[in-house]
Amino acid sequence: MTMSVVSRVRSTYADVYPNLRRAIELAGGLPVRAGDAVAIKINLCDARTPETGTITHPVFLDALLRYLREEHEDLTLYVVESNATVVIADEFIRWFGFLPVLQRWGAAWHNLSHDEVVSVPTPGFYLKEVPVPSLLTRCRLLSLSKMKTNALSTITASLKNQFGCLPMVEKSIFHDHLAAVIADVNRVMRPVFSIVDGIIAQGSTRGPAFGVPIRAEVIFAGRDPVAVDGAVATYMGFAPRRVGHIRLAAKAGVGSLRSQVVGDEVPRVDFEYGWLDDLQLRLGRALSGAQRTQTRSGWRRQRASATVTSDGGGTTA
């Protein structure tokens, strides 16, 4: 069986452009042609500055846009993200210094939450149709994600980044089935190329928004998002098959867990996320999910008791 190639390259933000170029080329290059429309999905998960490792760094985005313009001057470039419970994407773009970067390279900002939606049927693990912002039906999708621990999904990298393509604000409604939904979304909105910024990553059980900044100084890249995330998970100290959304995405045919990592030897760093932390989080999520189920069941019983049935007929009390 052919293995997917994943590149791993050492980098800082000071020399990110040549290192990003090398990471892309080692992984086989971007499958983008002259005249294509390209959407770059960034990560804006909270109102935290880039130096915390929480959100896409404008310097990294600048390097990617420069690369795209130098390779294909006539590309139509979009930078995209959606709103979420704690994300006001239009404001974050302005607050955190992205607008000058977009202007420099002639890229357009596009808030996916304001787009028209196309419902795409899918034989999903949880979703039977996926709401796709219409822009993404016309673009080559590139995933520009951060490398982070995540209290709900263990890690955030390429596959989790596509969860943010869902246009609704209340994406938290899927948190009880997060691994399945991430896999389902990637069936329909699979990126053609994935880049993971681990120059300043994030660790601990408080990721992906309030974790500890980790100076890992590494970039991962590849055409197969499952293989990329598997390599990232391994580097972070997690077994890929034990990360639910990676395992399910592989099962769904989104990509392969068999990968060949090429590029640099990169020193391992401590992401401050031990097995005891993981056990505590799993127990907490299980108890929280049980509590939500109990609350919903109680609400349904309360609604049912409001209906008084008499002689085969029903009257509402």
C-alpha positions as CSV (number, residue, x, y, z in Angstrom):
1,M,0.0,0.0,0.0
2,T,1.3,3.4,-1.0
3,M,2.1,5.7,2.0
4,S,1.2,9.3,2.1
5,V,4.1,11.7,2.3
6,V,4.1,14.2,5.2
7,S,6.9,16.8,5.4
8,R,8.3,18.0,8.8
9,V,10.5,21.1,8.7
10,R,12.1,23.1,11.4
11,S,11.3,26.8,11.4
12,T,10.9,30.0,13.4
13,Y,8.7,32.9,12.4
14,A,11.8,34.9,11.4
15,D,12.6,32.4,8.6
16,V,9.2,31.0,7.9
17,Y,9.0,31.8,4.2
18,P,11.8,29.6,2.9
19,N,11.0,26.8,5.4
20,L,7.3,26.9,4.4
21,R,8.3,26.7,0.7
22,R,10.5,23.7,1.5
23,A,7.8,22.0,3.5
24,I,5.3,22.4,0.7
25,E,7.7,21.1,-2.0
26,L,8.9,18.1,0.1
27,A,5.2,17.1,0.4
28,G,4.7,17.1,-3.3
29,G,3.6,20.7,-3.9
30,L,0.2,22.3,-3.8
31,P,-2.3,20.8,-6.2
32,V,-3.3,24.2,-7.5
33,R,-3.3,25.4,-11.1
34,A,-3.1,28.8,-12.7
35,G,-6.5,30.6,-12.6
36,D,-7.8,28.5,-9.6
37,A,-9.8,30.0,-6.8
38,V,-8.2,29.1,-3.5
39,A,-9.7,29.3,0.0
40,I,-7.3,29.2,2.9
41,K,-9.0,28.1,6.1
42,I,-7.3,29.8,9.1
43,N,-7.9,29.2,12.8
44,L,-9.4,31.9,14.9
45,C,-10.8,30.1,17.9
46,D,-10.7,32.8,20.6
47,A,-9.8,36.4,21.2
48,R,-6.2,35.6,22.0
49,T,-3.0,37.1,20.4
50,P,-1.0,35.0,17.9
51,E,1.9,34.7,20.4
52,T,-0.2,32.5,22.7
53,G,-0.3,29.8,20.0
54,T,-4.1,30.0,19.9
55,I,-4.8,31.5,16.5
56,T,-3.1,31.6,13.1
57,H,-0.1,33.9,13.1
58,P,-0.3,36.7,10.5
59,V,3.4,36.2,9.7
60,F,2.6,32.5,8.7
61,L,-0.4,33.5,6.6
62,D,1.8,36.2,4.9
63,A,4.4,33.6,4.0
64,L,1.7,31.3,2.5
65,L,0.0,34.1,0.5
66,R,3.4,35.2,-0.8
67,Y,4.2,31.6,-1.9
68,L,0.9,31.3,-3.8
69,R,1.3,34.7,-5.5
70,E,4.8,33.9,-6.6
71,E,3.8,30.5,-8.0
72,H,0.6,31.6,-9.7
73,E,0.0,35.3,-10.0
74,D,-3.5,34.9,-11.3
75,L,-5.0,32.9,-8.5
76,T,-8.2,34.2,-6.8
77,L,-7.3,34.0,-3.1
78,Y,-9.8,33.9,-0.2
79,V,-8.9,33.7,3.5
80,V,-11.9,32.1,5.4
81,E,-13.2,31.4,8.8
82,S,-16.6,31.3,10.5
83,N,-18.2,32.8,13.6
84,A,-18.5,30.6,16.7
85,T,-19.8,31.0,20.2
86,V,-16.7,33.0,21.2
87,V,-15.5,34.0,17.7
88,I,-16.5,37.2,16.0
89,A,-14.4,36.5,12.9
90,D,-14.8,39.9,11.2
91,E,-13.5,41.6,14.3
92,F,-10.7,39.2,14.9
93,I,-9.4,39.7,11.4
94,R,-9.1,43.4,12.2
95,W,-7.9,43.2,15.8
96,F,-5.0,40.7,15.2
97,G,-3.4,42.3,12.2
98,F,-4.6,40.3,9.2
99,L,-6.0,43.0,7.1
100,P,-2.6,44.5,6.0
101,V,-1.5,40.9,5.1
102,L,-4.6,40.4,2.9
103,Q,-4.1,43.7,1.2
104,R,-0.4,43.1,0.5
105,W,-1.2,39.9,-1.5
106,G,-4.6,40.8,-3.0
107,A,-6.5,38.2,-1.0
108,A,-10.2,38.7,0.0
109,W,-11.5,38.0,3.5
110,H,-14.7,35.8,3.6
111,N,-16.7,35.0,6.6
112,L,-18.3,31.6,6.0
113,S,-21.1,32.3,8.4
114,H,-22.4,35.0,6.1
115,D,-22.4,32.7,3.0
116,E,-25.2,30.9,1.3
117,V,-25.3,27.2,2.3
118,V,-25.4,24.1,0.1
119,S,-26.6,21.0,1.9
120,V,-24.5,18.0,0.8
121,P,-25.8,14.5,1.6
122,T,-23.2,12.2,3.2
123,P,-23.2,8.6,4.6
124,G,-21.8,10.1,7.8
125,F,-21.1,8.6,11.2
126,Y,-23.4,11.3,12.7
127,L,-24.4,13.8,10.0
128,K,-26.5,12.7,7.1
129,E,-25.9,16.0,5.3
130,V,-23.3,18.7,5.7
131,P,-24.0,22.4,5.4
132,V,-21.3,23.7,3.1
133,P,-20.7,27.4,2.5
134,S,-21.2,28.0,-1.2
135,L,-17.8,29.6,-1.6
136,L,-16.1,26.3,-0.7
137,T,-17.9,24.5,-3.6
138,R,-16.0,26.8,-6.0
139,C,-12.5,26.8,-4.4
140,R,-9.5,24.6,-3.8
141,L,-9.5,24.4,0.0
142,L,-6.2,24.7,1.9
143,S,-6.1,24.1,5.6
144,L,-3.7,26.4,7.6
145,S,-4.1,25.1,11.1
146,K,-2.4,25.4,14.5
147,M,-0.8,22.6,16.5
148,K,-2.7,22.4,19.8
149,T,-3.9,20.1,22.4
150,N,-7.7,20.2,22.8
151,A,-9.8,19.2,25.8
152,L,-12.5,17.8,23.6
153,S,-10.7,16.2,20.7
154,T,-7.2,15.6,22.2
155,I,-5.5,17.5,19.4
156,T,-6.3,20.3,16.9
157,A,-4.6,20.2,13.6
158,S,-5.8,19.9,10.0
159,L,-8.9,17.7,10.4
160,K,-10.3,19.7,13.4
161,N,-9.7,22.9,11.4
162,Q,-12.4,21.9,8.9
163,F,-14.9,21.7,11.7
164,G,-14.6,25.5,11.7
165,C,-15.9,25.5,8.1
166,L,-19.4,24.7,9.4
167,P,-21.2,28.1,9.1
168,M,-23.5,28.0,12.1
169,V,-22.4,29.9,15.2
170,E,-23.5,27.3,17.8
171,K,-21.2,24.5,16.6
172,S,-21.0,23.4,20.3
173,I,-24.2,21.5,19.7
174,F,-22.0,18.8,18.1
175,H,-19.5,18.5,20.9
176,D,-21.1,15.3,22.3
177,H,-20.4,13.7,18.9
178,L,-17.3,15.7,18.0
179,A,-15.1,13.0,16.5
180,A,-17.8,11.7,14.3
181,V,-18.8,15.2,13.1
182,I,-15.2,16.1,12.3
183,A,-14.9,13.0,10.2
184,D,-18.2,13.7,8.5
185,V,-17.2,17.3,7.7
186,N,-13.9,16.2,6.2
187,R,-15.7,13.7,3.9
188,V,-17.4,16.7,2.2
189,M,-14.9,19.5,2.8
190,R,-11.6,17.7,2.5
191,P,-8.7,20.1,2.0
192,V,-6.4,19.5,-1.0
193,F,-3.4,20.4,1.1
194,S,-2.8,20.8,4.8
195,I,-0.3,22.9,6.6
196,V,0.1,22.8,10.4
197,D,1.9,25.6,12.2
198,G,3.7,24.3,15.2
199,I,6.3,27.1,15.5
200,I,4.4,28.3,18.5
201,A,2.1,25.5,19.4
202,Q,-0.1,25.1,22.5
203,G,-0.2,22.4,25.2
204,S,-1.8,21.3,28.5
205,T,-5.4,20.4,29.2
206,R,-6.6,23.9,28.7
207,G,-6.1,23.9,24.9
208,P,-7.1,24.9,22.3
209,A,-7.7,28.5,23.6
210,F,-6.1,28.8,27.1
211,G,-3.3,26.3,27.0
212,V,0.4,26.8,27.5
213,P,2.4,28.2,24.6
214,I,4.9,25.6,23.3
215,R,7.8,26.7,21.2
216,A,8.1,23.6,19.1
217,E,9.4,25.4,16.0
218,V,8.1,22.9,13.4
219,I,5.9,22.8,10.3
220,F,4.0,19.8,9.1
221,A,2.5,19.6,5.6
222,G,1.0,17.2,3.1
223,R,-1.8,16.4,0.7
224,D,-3.4,13.8,3.0
225,P,-5.0,15.4,6.1
226,V,-5.3,12.1,8.0
227,A,-1.6,11.3,7.4
228,V,-0.7,14.9,8.4
229,D,-2.7,14.7,11.6
230,G,-1.3,11.2,12.4
231,A,2.2,12.6,12.1
232,V,1.3,15.6,14.2
233,A,-0.3,13.4,16.9
234,T,2.7,11.2,17.1
235,Y,5.0,14.1,17.4
236,M,2.9,15.5,20.2
237,G,3.0,12.2,22.1
238,F,-0.4,10.7,21.2
239,A,-1.2,7.5,19.4
240,P,-3.1,8.5,16.2
241,R,-5.6,5.6,16.4
242,R,-6.5,6.7,19.9
243,V,-7.5,10.1,18.7
244,G,-11.2,9.6,17.7
245,H,-11.5,11.9,14.8
246,I,-8.3,10.8,13.1
247,R,-9.3,7.1,13.4
248,L,-12.8,7.8,12.1
249,A,-11.6,10.0,9.2
250,A,-9.3,7.2,8.1
251,K,-12.2,4.7,8.3
252,A,-14.3,7.1,6.2
253,G,-11.6,7.2,3.5
254,V,-10.6,10.8,4.0
255,G,-7.0,9.7,4.1
256,S,-4.5,7.1,5.4
257,L,-2.8,6.6,8.7
258,R,0.2,5.1,6.7
259,S,2.6,7.9,6.2
260,Q,6.2,8.6,5.3
261,V,7.6,11.6,7.2
262,V,10.3,13.4,5.3
263,G,12.4,16.4,6.1
264,D,14.1,17.4,9.3
265,E,14.7,15.6,12.6
266,V,12.9,17.8,15.1
267,P,13.5,17.6,18.9
268,R,10.5,16.4,20.8
269,V,9.0,18.9,23.3
270,D,6.7,18.3,26.3
271,F,3.1,19.3,25.6
272,E,2.2,19.1,29.3
273,Y,-0.6,16.6,28.7
274,G,-0.2,13.4,30.6
275,W,-2.2,10.2,30.7
276,L,-3.8,11.2,34.1
277,D,-4.9,14.6,32.5
278,D,-6.4,12.7,29.6
279,L,-8.2,10.3,32.0
280,Q,-9.7,13.2,34.0
281,L,-10.8,14.9,30.9
282,R,-12.5,11.8,29.5
283,L,-14.3,11.2,32.8
284,G,-15.4,14.9,32.9
285,R,-16.7,14.7,29.3
286,A,-18.6,11.5,30.1
287,L,-20.2,13.0,33.2
288,S,-21.0,16.2,31.4
289,G,-22.6,14.3,28.5
290,A,-24.6,12.2,30.9
291,Q,-25.8,15.3,32.7
292,R,-26.9,16.8,29.3
293,T,-28.7,13.6,28.4
294,Q,-30.5,13.6,31.8
295,T,-31.5,17.2,31.4
296,R,-32.9,16.6,27.9
297,S,-34.8,13.5,29.2
298,G,-36.2,15.5,32.1
299,W,-37.3,18.2,29.8
300,R,-39.1,15.7,27.5
301,R,-40.8,14.1,30.6
302,Q,-42.0,17.5,31.7
303,R,-43.4,18.3,28.3
304,A,-45.2,14.9,28.2
305,S,-46.7,15.4,31.7
306,A,-48.3,18.6,30.5
307,T,-50.6,16.6,28.2
308,V,-53.6,15.0,30.0
309,T,-55.2,12.1,28.2
310,S,-58.8,11.4,28.8
311,D,-61.1,8.8,27.1
312,G,-58.6,8.3,24.3
313,G,-58.4,12.0,23.6
314,G,-55.8,14.5,24.6
315,T,-56.1,18.0,26.0
316,T,-53.2,20.2,26.9
317,A,-53.1,21.3,30.5
